[in-house]
Each structure stands twice: as structure tokens, then as C-alpha cells.
Amino acid sequence: MSHFTPTNYLKQIKKNISLATAALAIGMSYAHATPTYHKTIEVDKQTIFYREAGDKSDPTIVLLHGFPTSSHMYRNLIPKLADNYHVIAPDYPGFGNSSMPAVNEFEYSFDNLAKITEHFLNQVGVDKFTMYVMDYGAPIGFRIAQANPEKIEGLIIQNGNAYDEGLRDFWQPIRQYWADKSDANKQALADVLLTIDATKWQYTNGVRNSEMISPDNWLVDQAFLDRPGNKEIQLELFYSYGTNPALYPAWQKYFRTHQPPTLLVWGKGDYIFPEEGAHPYKRDLKNIDFNILDTGHFALEEDLDVISSKILSFMQQRVHRKGK
């Protein structure tokens, strides 16, 4: 034990004050952090799980997830946005924590998922919003936008396709399934695309550093895929995806006619939706902030800070021109 001296006494007091100040600062940051709430609501006889954060009086950002994930993919983005915006992210039926009716009890199509998502937004009181679409979120979101252009304040597009140029090599086996919904083609897709190796590959292929990607991602997603009956659901949606290319001209017309302010952030290492699918958006959207990122399909896992910063700037400068 050190001897008491005025000098040691003053040093200890200063140290205690510094520690107390740091603790207070940390406490204040936690006290002011905007919490994310985990909720459910009944929509069209289905239980829809959703994450929600922020003040409902602020502008709304709707986050629509891809395959094979859920609103879980936005768990880290939501707190980045919620201090300034009302943020809401649902799970579709058959995904995440929402209802999972069997394929003979529910129509698993992109038309129906878009309808339920639109009804969900109506029920939770979201009338005007900016929409973040990724992967499956794009055909769901673009159906909603085309039908309700007056509700869309802006688009954030991340590896979600609306052009023929974006459906390349990855899609050839799925195109065969569209042409022939045989048991053999169905089983071939299940054996390749619905396994833990495929789910892990979606997260790690094309990234700069796979060690930055948490394995929790593919373990959580695969746990949902491995539920009895879920693979049949996903195969129905693989088949239904074939209805989307025929709608590309209508979505492109929506872009040209209504010119929603758009932020595009696209992982160039994505084999599923390659960079070739990003550039055609510039043909139709004039008010677009266009960004190609050096990452993969699930770009938020490696470039969360980059993307969240771009969203905040986009919302302030192009959509609402002011923050909170």
C-alpha cells in the first residue's frame, strides 16, 4: 500500500474523477440509445413479426429482407438509423419469426408476399416511407411501389434486381425449374441451395475478409430453413421468382415516371445479383446516388458503417433535406 502524500492524494482524486466521468458518459450513451422493439401483429390471418425503432413522428424507413434471412439481417442497421428516423422491418410469412403455414395452406408467391407486406404497413400506420430493398425485398417492394407511388418517398436498393442484365449464371438451374417444375429439378435445387454450406456461401462469397462475417448469420438462417416444411416453402418461392422478370418493364416505367430519390449500394462480389444488374438503374433513375462497394451479397455485414452513413446523408440531402 502506497504512503499517503498530498501528491498521491491529488493523483487519486483526478483518477477517480476521470473514471466517474467516463462511466457517466457511457451511461448517458446507453440512456440515449434508441431501443429496438420486437413485436407481432396479425395480418390476413398470419402472425407477422417485426422490429421497430425510433419516433413514429419522424420519417419512416421500411427495411425489406432477402433470402434466406429475415429482419435479423437489419439488426445492426436499425440502431444506426433510429435516432433520426422511424425504422420498421417485418419478417415475411415463412421467414424468421413470422407464421409459417404449410404450402397447401398459404400461397407462397411474390404477389402474395407483397400484398401481405402492404397490408402490414397499412395496419401499423405507415403511409409514406422510404424503402430499403435487398434480394427478395426488391420484387416485393417494387410491387408495392408500382401500386402505391404516392407512398414512396425514396428507394434504397442493395443487391436487388429489376433488370434482365442482373440474372446471370447463378440463375440457370432456377430457370430450368421455372420451365419444368419437376420433382427432379426441385430436388436438385434443394440439394444445392438449401444447405448450410450454401447459406454460409451467401454470406462469405465475394467479401474482402470472411473473418469479419459472423457465423451467427448462417446458423440463424439455417435453423429457420431446417424447420419441417420450410424447404418446401422456399422451393415454391424459387418457382414464383419466375414471375418477376415479366414485371421488370413495369417497374422500370415506374422508375422513369415517378423518379423516386434513390440510393444504390451494391456489393460487387455478389454472384447471385452481380454488378451487371446495378448499372441499368442509371438508365431510368435520374436522382440516384450510385455506389458499388467492394463486398458481397449481404453487404451490411462488412460495410455497415459505410452504408448507414450513406443512408443518413441520402435521407437528409435527397429525401427530407434535414435531420431530426
C-alpha positions in Angstrom: 0.0 0.0 0.0 1.4 3.4 -1.0 2.0 6.0 1.6 -0.3 9.0 1.8 1.1 12.2 0.4 -0.7 15.3 -0.9 0.7 14.4 -4.4 -0.6 10.8 -4.3 -3.9 12.1 -2.9 -4.4 14.6 -5.8 -3.4 12.0 -8.4 -6.0 9.5 -7.0 -8.7 12.2 -6.9 -8.0 13.0 -10.6 -8.1 9.4 -11.5 -11.4 8.8 -9.7 -12.9 11.9 -11.4 -11.8 10.6 -14.8 -13.3 7.2 -14.2 -16.5 8.7 -13.0 -16.7 10.9 -16.0 -16.1 8.0 -18.3 -18.7 5.9 -16.6 -21.2 8.8 -16.8 -20.6 9.2 -20.5 -21.1 5.5 -21.1 -24.2 5.5 -19.0 -25.6 8.6 -20.9 -24.9 7.0 -24.2 -26.9 3.9 -23.2 -29.6 6.0 -21.7 -30.0 7.9 -25.0 -29.6 4.9 -27.3 -32.9 4.3 -29.2 -34.1 0.8 -28.4 -35.3 -1.7 -30.9 -38.7 -3.3 -30.1 -39.6 -6.8 -31.2 -43.3 -7.1 -32.0 -46.0 -9.2 -33.7 -49.3 -8.3 -35.4 -52.0 -10.3 -37.1 -52.2 -9.6 -40.8 -54.5 -11.6 -43.1 -54.7 -14.3 -40.5 -50.9 -14.5 -40.3 -48.7 -13.5 -37.4 -46.1 -11.1 -38.7 -43.1 -10.4 -36.6 -41.3 -7.1 -37.0 -38.6 -5.0 -35.5 -39.3 -1.3 -34.9 -37.3 1.6 -33.5 -37.4 5.4 -33.5 -40.0 8.1 -33.1 -43.1 7.5 -35.2 -43.4 11.2 -35.9 -40.1 11.0 -37.8 -39.9 10.0 -41.5 -40.1 6.2 -41.9 -37.7 3.8 -43.4 -39.1 0.3 -44.2 -36.5 -2.5 -44.4 -37.4 -5.5 -46.6 -35.2 -8.5 -46.2 -33.9 -11.1 -48.7 -33.5 -14.9 -48.8 -32.8 -16.9 -46.8 -32.7 -14.5 -43.9 -35.3 -12.2 -42.1 -35.3 -8.9 -40.4 -32.3 -10.3 -38.5 -30.2 -9.0 -41.4 -31.1 -5.5 -40.3 -30.4 -5.9 -36.6 -27.2 -3.7 -36.6 -28.5 -1.2 -39.2 -31.7 -0.3 -37.2 -29.9 1.4 -34.3 -27.7 3.4 -36.7 -30.9 5.0 -38.2 -33.3 5.1 -35.3 -32.1 8.3 -33.7 -33.3 10.3 -36.7 -35.9 8.0 -38.3 -38.7 5.7 -37.6 -37.5 2.3 -38.7 -39.6 -0.8 -39.3 -38.5 -4.3 -40.6 -41.0 -7.2 -41.0 -40.4 -10.9 -41.5 -42.5 -12.3 -44.4 -44.6 -15.4 -43.8 -42.3 -18.5 -43.9 -39.3 -16.5 -42.8 -37.8 -15.6 -39.4 -40.3 -15.3 -36.5 -43.5 -14.8 -38.6 -46.1 -17.5 -39.2 -45.0 -20.5 -41.3 -48.2 -22.1 -42.8 -47.7 -25.1 -45.0 -47.6 -24.7 -48.8 -51.1 -26.3 -49.0 -52.4 -23.7 -46.6 -50.9 -20.5 -48.0 -49.9 -19.1 -51.4 -46.2 -18.6 -51.3 -45.8 -16.2 -54.2 -44.2 -12.8 -54.6 -47.6 -11.4 -55.4 -49.0 -12.6 -52.1 -45.9 -11.6 -50.0 -46.2 -8.1 -51.5 -49.9 -8.0 -50.6 -49.3 -9.1 -47.0 -46.4 -6.6 -46.6 -48.6 -3.8 -48.0 -51.4 -4.8 -45.6 -48.9 -4.9 -42.8 -47.7 -1.4 -43.5 -51.3 -0.2 -43.6 -52.1 -1.8 -40.2 -49.1 -0.4 -38.4 -50.0 3.1 -39.8 -47.1 3.6 -42.2 -48.4 5.7 -45.0 -45.4 7.4 -46.6 -41.9 5.9 -46.4 -38.5 5.3 -47.9 -38.0 1.6 -48.7 -34.7 -0.4 -48.4 -35.0 -3.4 -50.7 -32.5 -6.3 -50.9 -32.7 -9.6 -52.8 -36.3 -10.9 -52.3 -37.2 -7.4 -50.9 -36.8 -5.9 -54.4 -39.6 -7.8 -56.2 -41.8 -7.4 -53.1 -41.0 -3.7 -52.6 -41.2 -2.8 -56.3 -44.7 -4.3 -56.5 -45.7 -2.1 -53.6 -44.1 1.0 -55.1 -45.7 0.5 -58.5 -49.1 0.1 -56.9 -48.7 3.0 -54.5 -46.3 5.5 -56.0 -47.7 8.3 -53.8 -46.4 6.5 -50.7 -42.8 6.1 -51.7 -40.5 8.9 -50.6 -37.3 7.3 -51.6 -35.7 3.9 -52.5 -32.5 2.3 -51.1 -31.5 -0.5 -53.4 -28.9 -3.1 -52.2 -28.3 -6.1 -54.5 -31.9 -6.3 -55.5 -32.7 -6.9 -59.2 -35.1 -5.2 -61.7 -33.3 -5.8 -65.0 -32.6 -8.8 -67.2 -28.9 -7.9 -67.1 -28.9 -8.9 -63.4 -30.0 -12.6 -63.9 -26.8 -14.4 -65.0 -25.1 -17.7 -64.4 -26.4 -18.4 -60.9 -30.0 -18.4 -62.2 -29.6 -21.0 -65.0 -30.6 -24.0 -62.8 -33.5 -22.0 -61.4 -34.6 -21.0 -64.9 -34.8 -24.8 -65.7 -37.1 -25.1 -62.7 -39.3 -22.3 -64.0 -39.6 -24.1 -67.3 -40.2 -27.6 -65.7 -41.4 -27.8 -62.1 -40.5 -31.4 -61.9 -39.6 -33.3 -58.7 -36.1 -33.9 -60.2 -35.5 -30.1 -60.7 -37.0 -29.3 -57.4 -34.7 -31.8 -55.6 -31.7 -30.6 -57.5 -32.2 -27.0 -56.2 -32.9 -28.2 -52.6 -29.7 -30.3 -52.6 -27.6 -27.3 -53.6 -29.3 -24.1 -52.4 -31.0 -25.0 -49.1 -27.9 -26.5 -47.2 -25.8 -24.9 -44.5 -22.8 -24.7 -47.0 -24.9 -22.7 -49.4 -26.2 -20.4 -46.7 -22.7 -19.8 -45.4 -21.5 -19.2 -49.0 -24.1 -16.5 -49.5 -22.6 -14.5 -46.6 -18.9 -15.2 -47.4 -18.6 -15.3 -51.2 -17.2 -12.1 -52.6 -16.3 -10.4 -49.3 -13.0 -8.7 -48.6 -12.4 -10.6 -45.4 -14.6 -13.6 -44.4 -13.3 -13.4 -40.8 -15.4 -10.2 -40.4 -18.6 -12.1 -41.1 -20.2 -13.6 -38.0 -21.2 -17.3 -38.3 -24.3 -16.4 -36.3 -25.7 -15.2 -39.7 -25.8 -18.6 -41.5 -26.5 -20.6 -38.3 -29.6 -18.5 -37.5 -30.8 -18.6 -41.1 -30.2 -22.3 -41.5 -32.1 -23.0 -38.3 -35.2 -21.4 -39.9 -34.6 -23.2 -43.2 -34.3 -26.6 -41.4 -37.8 -26.3 -39.8 -40.1 -29.1 -41.1 -41.9 -27.8 -44.2 -39.7 -24.8 -44.7 -37.7 -26.1 -47.6 -41.0 -26.7 -49.5 -41.8 -23.1 -48.9 -38.5 -21.9 -50.3 -38.9 -24.1 -53.4 -42.3 -22.6 -54.0 -40.7 -19.1 -53.9 -37.9 -20.2 -56.2 -40.6 -21.1 -58.7 -42.6 -17.9 -58.1 -39.4 -15.8 -58.7 -40.0 -16.7 -62.3 -42.9 -14.2 -62.3 -40.6 -11.3 -61.6 -38.8 -10.8 -64.9 -42.1 -10.2 -66.7 -42.7 -7.3 -64.4 -39.3 -5.6 -65.0 -40.7 -3.3 -67.7 -43.5 -2.1 -65.5 -41.1 -1.4 -62.6 -38.7 0.4 -65.0 -41.6 2.5 -66.2 -42.4 3.3 -62.5 -38.8 4.5 -62.1 -38.9 6.7 -65.2 -42.3 8.1 -64.4 -42.1 8.9 -60.7 -38.3 9.3 -60.3 -38.1 8.5 -56.6 -34.9 9.7 -55.0 -32.7 6.6 -54.9 -29.6 5.4 -53.1 -28.0 2.4 -54.6 -25.3 0.5 -52.6 -24.3 -2.7 -54.3 -21.8 -5.4 -53.3 -19.8 -6.1 -56.5 -18.7 -9.5 -55.3 -22.2 -10.9 -55.3 -22.5 -13.9 -57.7 -26.3 -14.1 -57.2 -27.0 -10.5 -58.2 -23.8 -9.4 -59.9 -22.8 -5.8 -60.6 -24.2 -6.0 -64.1 -27.7 -5.7 -62.5 -26.8 -2.4 -60.8 -25.8 -0.2 -63.7 -29.1 -0.3 -65.6 -30.8 1.6 -62.8 -29.0 4.6 -64.0 -30.9 4.4 -67.3 -34.2 5.1 -65.6 -33.5 6.9 -62.4 -32.1 10.4 -62.7 -31.9 11.3 -59.0 -29.7 8.4 -58.0 -26.7 8.2 -55.6 -24.9 5.2 -57.2 -22.3 3.2 -55.2 -20.5 0.0 -56.0 -18.9 -1.5 -52.8 -16.1 -4.0 -52.5 -18.1 -6.7 -50.7 -20.6 -9.5 -51.3 -24.3 -10.3 -51.3 -25.1 -9.3 -47.7 -23.2 -6.0 -47.9 -24.3 -4.8 -44.4 -22.2 -7.5 -42.7 -19.0 -6.0 -44.0 -19.9 -2.4 -44.8 -22.5 -1.5 -42.1 -20.8 1.9 -41.3 -20.4 2.9 -44.9 -24.0 2.0 -45.8 -25.6 3.6 -42.7 -23.6 6.8 -43.3 -24.7 6.9 -46.9 -28.3 6.3 -45.9 -28.3 9.2 -43.4 -26.7 11.5 -45.9 -29.2 10.4 -48.6 -32.2 10.9 -46.3 -31.0 14.4 -45.3 -29.9 15.6 -48.7 -32.3 14.0 -51.2 -35.4 12.8 -49.4 -36.1 15.2 -46.5 -33.2 17.6 -46.7 -33.0 17.8 -42.9 -32.2 15.6 -40.0 -34.0 15.3 -36.7 
